[in-house]
Amino acid sequence: MKHHNKLTIAKGEHFNLFSVLDIETKENKTHSAFLAELLNPKGSHKKGAVFLDHFLTVISHTNNLEQTNINFHPFIAENASINLEFPIGKVKLHEKQEEKYKSTGGRIDIYLRDNNENIISIENKIHAKDQEAQIQRYYNHKKSKNTVYYLTLLGDEPNAESKLNLESCKDYFNISYKTDIVKWLELCLREVPNFTSLRESINQYILLIKKLTNTLDMEAQEELFDTMADYINESKVIADNYNALVDNIRDKFRTNLKKALEEKLDNSTYKVVYGNPVNKHFSQLWIDFKGKVNHKFRYGIESFSGHGFNDGRLFIGILGYETLMDFKEYPEKDLEHEGWQHIHRLKTPDGNHLSLNSTVLLNRMRDKKEIKKYNSLLENTVNQITDFIKKTEKELGFVL
């Protein structure tokens, strides 16, 4: 592994432009935009439809058409058009059980259409939550011509509230960044000459995906497997207990943070409550105004799972689904989620992002010799949260 790390440094793979610019998990501004540009036959890459053709091959689009109820018409890549956040009408949700499958409307992340009106709809999910009847609504859009793909990091299923009665590999298809997108991008690289900005951009993006999906290259993986094979029983014990250990560290930090906030905040005004547990994708602490049962807005700290929005980095924000006045220090809509109105990304005392996905930080949290640093981290986090509340509570109180 040391040899692999030295080689990585020599090749410059520790440097990633998407990470440096802090845009590595922005679904629309980074991932959808980058994918769409490559998929576009009229894109700035000037390679015509060759990238789109490779994509259709990798996702087995022709075979998928045969498994749906769609009239079979091959998608013609050469004349395809592409749109981001394509509007398909106002969202209409139905409450009654027998009618809710008729829900329609929304915005499709990546929308491809050829001259024969064949459509490919791609819902792109990095960390965002599924919306109510989302896959069902997209499926109901021009059913006879439309094939829906659900793209996630690892090829996960949409949740039950999103897909309702739909079946994967029949009504829609799951594809992943880890397998499908990486395989497609590697095919794209074969079409691009060496030492060009396009080739380097694709390489950088592949490295970003491997980072987000915790993927090692073959050489590093073989080295790791060799070491694990030498200690196979111990490796099994570690694997079986790793997630429980990490969740335990995260949960203790959340518990300590809740206690510290309760001591620092005015308990006649605020109450601190737990949200989802740390083993859920989105795990929170909520800070509510006491006596505001029907509150329009609430403070939230997310996510203690090491996942969720913002690449698992913790933030304090205001969650609410109504228009909120501007705060100069905290820009509106800083996350690509309709509910989080304003956020402040939490930092460690040395100025790094506070992420419970960082193995270095988790190790320090567990190390009893690092108790002073742990207490400093806790105090620094509490100060950032309470400072955010002090700067927003007056204006927020006006609308509650």
N, C-alpha and C positions, 0 to 999 in steps of 0.2 A: 504493500500500500504506500510505503514511503517513496518507492520508485515511481509509482503512478502519480503521486502528488507532485513530485519534482517535474515530471513530464507535463503535467497540467499547467504548472507555473510557466515552464519554458514555452508552451504553446499559447500562453496568454488567456487560457480558458477560465481563469478566476475573474477576469474582467468581463462584465456583461452590460451592454448599454441599456437594456431594458431595466435591469436592476438598479443601475446608477441613477437613472432618471425616475426611479420609484414608480414605474408604470407596469410592473411585471404582472399584476393581477387585474388590471382594468379590462373588463370583458369587452366593452365596445370600443374604447379608445385605443386599445392595444391589440387584443387577440382577434376580434372580429374584423377590425380594420386591416390588419396584416394579412389574415387569411383571404379576405375579400379581394385585396389588391392582387394577390397571386392567382386567385381563381378567375379574375376578370380577363377575358380574352383581349380586351382593349387596355389592359393595365400598363403601368409605366415600365414593367419588365420587358415589354416589346417581344415577348415570346409567343404571342398569339394564344391559341387554345391548348397548348401542349400541357400546361400545368393542370388545367381543368380536366383534361382527358385522363391524366394520371390519377387525379382525385376520384373520378368516377370509377376507375378500375379498382383502386384500393378499397373503396367502400362497397364494391360489388353492386353498383346501382342497377345495372341491367337485370341481374338476378333478383334483386329486391323488388323490382317492378313486377316480376312474375309471381311474387308471393302476396301482392296486394290485390285489391279489387280495381285498381286503376287500369284503364284501357292501355294496352301495351303500345307505347310509342317511344322509341329510344330518344334520349336527351341529346340534342345536337349542340355540342360544345362551341363550335365555330361561331355561331350567331347568338350566343347567350348574352344576356344582360344581367347585371348584379346590383342589388341595393342593400344598404344597411338600415336596420331599424325600419323595415318596410311596413307602413300602416295598412291594416286589413279591416279597418272600421272600429267604431267605439266598442269597448268591452261590454258585452251583454251576458250576465250570469243569470242562471235560472235556479231558483231555490228548490222547486219540487223535484223529487227523485226522478220521476219519469221524464222531466224536461231538462234537467241540468246537463245532459249529454248534448244538448243543442246549443250550448254556450258558444259565442262567437266573438271576434274582434281581438285587437291587440296590435303589437308591433313585433314582427319576426326579425331576429337578429341578422341573419344572412339569407337573402332571398334571390334565388337564381331562376331565370326564365328564358326559354328559347323561343324561336319564332313560331313554333307550333303550340305555344302557350303551355308547354310542359314546365312544371314548377318543382324546384327543390327548396324546401324550407329547413333551415338549420337553426335550432335553438341552442345557443352557446352558453354553457354554464361553467364558470370557474369556481366561484364561491357563492354566488347569489342563490337565494332560496327560490324554489318553484312557486309560481303564482297559481291561484285558484283556477282550475280547469284549463291551465295554460296549453298543455299538449293537445287536449281535447279541442280547444278553440282553433289551434293551428290546423289540426286534422280536418276540422269542419270547413276550412277555407278551400274552396274549389276542389272538392274531394276527388273528382274524376281525373284531375290533372296533377295533383299535388302529392309529393312524397316528403314525409317529415322525418328529419334526423335530429336526435337528441345528443349533443356533443358535450362530454364531460372529461375531466382529467383522466379518469380510470374506466370509463364506459359504464357508469352507474345507471340505474333505472330512475326515471322520474318518479316522484312520490305519488301515492294513491290519489291525492286530491288534485293532482295535475293531469294524470292520464285517465282517471275515472275507469270506464269499462274497456279502454283500449288495450291491445296486446302488442308487446314488442315482437319484432320480426314478422309482423303481419300488418298492423296499422301504422306503426312507426318503427324506426331503427336506431339502436344505440351505437354510437361510435365514440372513440376515445382519442385524447391527445397522445397518451402513452404509446399506443400501438398504431392506430390508423394515421394520425396526423404526422407522427415521426416517420413512419414508413413512406408516406406521400412526399414529405419534404426531402427525404433522402433520394427519392426518384427525381424530384425537381432539380436537385444538385447536379445530377448527371447531365442535365440540359444546359448547365451554366458553366462558362469557361472559368478557369482558375484566376485568382487574384482580381476579381471584380467586386464592386461594392454590393451587387445583388447576391453573389455567392456568400460573402461574409455576413450579410444581413440574414440570410437563411440559416447559416451556421450558428449565428448568435441566437436565433429564435429556437433552433433545435436544442441548444444548451439550456435555454430558459425552460423549455418544456421538461427536459430531463431533471432540472432542478425542482420544478413544481411537482413532478411525479416521483421524485426520489429514485431516479433511474441511474444505474452505473453503466459505464461502457463494459464491453465484454472482458477486457483484460483485468480491470479492477474487480469485476464480479468473480472471475475465476480465482483470483488471489484470495478473495474473501471466502469463497466456497472451500478452498483448500484448507484454510485455517479452521473453518467451522467443522470440516470433516475430521480433523485431528481431535476435536473436542465435541463430538456429535451429541453426546448425552447432555453435556453442559450447555451446548447451543440450544437444545430443545427446552431446557429449563428456563434459560434466559428469554427465549422467544415467547414462551407461555406466560411469563410474568412481566415482560417489558411494558406493555400497555397499562397494566395495573399500577406499576411503579410510576410511570409518567403522569397518569391521572391523579395519583396520590399527591405528587408534588404540586401539580396545578391546583388541586382542590384545597390543599393547605394554604397556598398563597391567596386564593380567593377568600377563604375563611378568615385569614389574618387581615386581609384588606377590608373586608366587611366590618370586622370588629374595630379596626383603626378608624374607619369612616364614621362609625356610630359614635366614637369618642370625640371626633373632630367637628362633626356637623351638629347644628342645633336640633336636638331630638324633639323639640316642640314643633318644629316645622317639617322635618324630613324623617322618613323611615327608609332603611336600606333592606332590600329583600333579595333573595336568591332568584335567579332565572333558571334556565335549563341547566342540568348537571354538566360537569366538564367532559363527560364521555359523549355528549351530543355535539354536532357540528357547530352550532351556535350556542354558546354558553355565556350567561350574563350575570351581572349584579344590576338591579334596578334601584334607583333613588327617586322615591315618590314624595310629593307634597302630602302631608297628613291631612285627612279630611276631604281630599279631592278624589272621591271614589270614581267619578266620571271624568277623570282628567283627560284633556285633549293631548297633552304632551307629558313625557317623563324623561328623566335622565337615565342613561344606560351606559354600562361599561361592558365591552364585548371585544374579543371572545376569549374565554379562558380555556378553550379546547385546543388552542394552537392552530385552529383552522378558521373558517368563516371569512368575513370580508377582510380586506386590507392585508392579505397574505398571512392571516393569523396574528397580526400585530394588534396589541390592545389599544383601544381608544375610548374616550369619554365623549358622549354625544347626546343630542336631543332627538328622541324618537316621537314622531307625530305625523299624522296624515292630513293636516290642514296647513294652509299658508301661514308662515311665521315671519315676523319682521327680521330684518337683516342685523347681524352682529358683525361689526367691522373686522374683528380678529378671527372670526370663525366663518369661513365662506359657506354659503348655502349649497346643498347638493354636492358635498365633497366626496361622497360615496355614490356609486352607481346603484342606489336603492331608493325607492320612492319614499320610504319612511324616515330614514336618517336625514334630518334637516341640516344639522350642524355637528361637526365633530372636531376633536382635538386629539391627535395621535400622541400617545404617551411615550415618554422616553426614559431610558435608564439614567442614573446620575452622570455617566460619562457621555451622554448625548446620543446613544444608539437607540434604535426602535426597541420598545419593550415587547418581546415576542415569546410566548410560552411554547413556541415551536423550536426555539434555540436550544440545542443540546448543551452548549456551553453554559447558558444561563440556568437551565434546569439542574445541571451538575452543581453549580454554585449554590443554588437554593437548597440542595440536599446536604451539602457539605457543612458539618457542624463547625468546622474551622473558619468558615466564611460568614458566621452569624452577624458580625458587624456590617459587612457589606449587604447582607440580606435585610437587616433593619434599615440601613440607609436607602436601599431600593424601595422598601415599603413606605418609608416616610416621604421619599421623593414622589412616589406615585400618588399618595394621599394629597400632597400639596398641589400637584397638577390638577387633580380632580376637583378639589375644593376651590382652587383658583378659577377654574372653568365655571363652576356653579356661581361663585360670587359675581363674576362678570356678566352672567346671563339671567340670574334669578329674578331681578327686578322686572326686566322686559317679559320674561316668561310668565311671571305672576300676573301680568296684565291680561293675558289671554286664557288663563285657566278659569 
